[in-house]
Amino acid sequence: MLRSFRRSLVTGLLRALVAIGVPLALLPAAHAQDFPGDRPIRIVVPYTAGGSSDFIARTVATKLAENMKASVIVENRPGGNTVIAADHVAKSAPDGHVLMLIGEFTHSSVAALNKQLPFDPVEDLAPVTNAIESPLVVVVNPAVPAKTLQELVAYAKAHPGEVRYGSAGIGNTLHLGGEVFASTTGTKLTHVPYKGASQAVVDLVGGQIQAMFDLPQTPLPHIQAGRLRALAVTGASRLAMLPDVPTTAEAGVPAYRFATRVGFAAPGRTPPPILERLHAEIVKVLAQPEVKEAFAQRAMFVAPSESPAAFRKSMLAEMQRVKKLIRDAGIEPQ
């Protein structure tokens, strides 16, 4: 009882000090030692349950709860191209009890595509660590007369704008994967945004669009059934689920490399000792063999950041890269 009272008192004092602007470096490190205490940690996922992002969050949450002897809850807050979830986390108490699953590309595109947001995408979220890297797979409808990635480049150059590729929305990782391909290869493609990748795959199979740069899990059944043709994976090595599909380097287009990166962020102004504790605990989870295997089976590979500061540096660099990508693609911020 006394311990619980003291923990509540420290938490309340921390919030009060943060609210009046006391520098975080001056706040007591003892609070991090007491964290998380009796309160649950919530991991907010900006998408609906059942998808790849949800799987990452729930896999980490389960092991995090075991290791920290704490309650860890996954909460899905979809909508607004991740803005709804990010705004909620940004406005949460900076005490380590609320985290957000955050994608580098998606968060960067949200910052670049929106003139006004209800939160500051840099200052109001504190990066903790990256967790996962996952390559995309370049797939085409079999009607496209390209059997290799080099042939797709040649075809796209001979028919500028005629290759239509689908994605899960403007600024989505799959959209940016296509934009990076076009800029790297000097081709002109036409982007067709959908409300979700699964819808785009349906139209790809049906021939309404010609190509996609997609996470491997979604088109996999169609690739295996011969309804789609996989030309290359965008990572450094082949995938166990697609052993016969070459990497972009093996396919003769080594300049095109692309991987999605998904990690965790806390509310801005979360004290550095708590960020470092969270970083250490999540990295410990990612190092467990059964966790690595669970992700690898879905073409996801653990890639933790060295520190919260390293993840912040990576995200800031990504924001600048994505801003240029969007500007070069002629997409106007709204």
Buried (B, 14 or more C-beta within 10 A) or exposed (E): EEEEEEBEEBBEEBEEBBEEEEEBEEBBEEBBEBBBBEBEBBBBBBBEBEBBBBBBBBBBBBBBBEBBEBEBEBBBBBEBBBBBBBBBBBEBBBBBBBBBBBBBBBBBBBBBBBEEBBBEBBEBBBBBBBBBBBBBBBBBBEEBEBEBBBBBBBBBEEEEEEBBBBBBBBBBBBBBBBBBBBBBBEBEBBBBBBEBBEEBBBBBBEEEBBBBBBBBBBBBEBBEEEBBBBBBBBBEEBBEBBEEBBBBBBBEBEEBBBBBBBBBBBBBBBBBBBBBBBBEBBBBBBEBEEBBEBBBEBBBBBBBBEBBBBBBBBBEEBBEBBBEBBEEBEBEEE
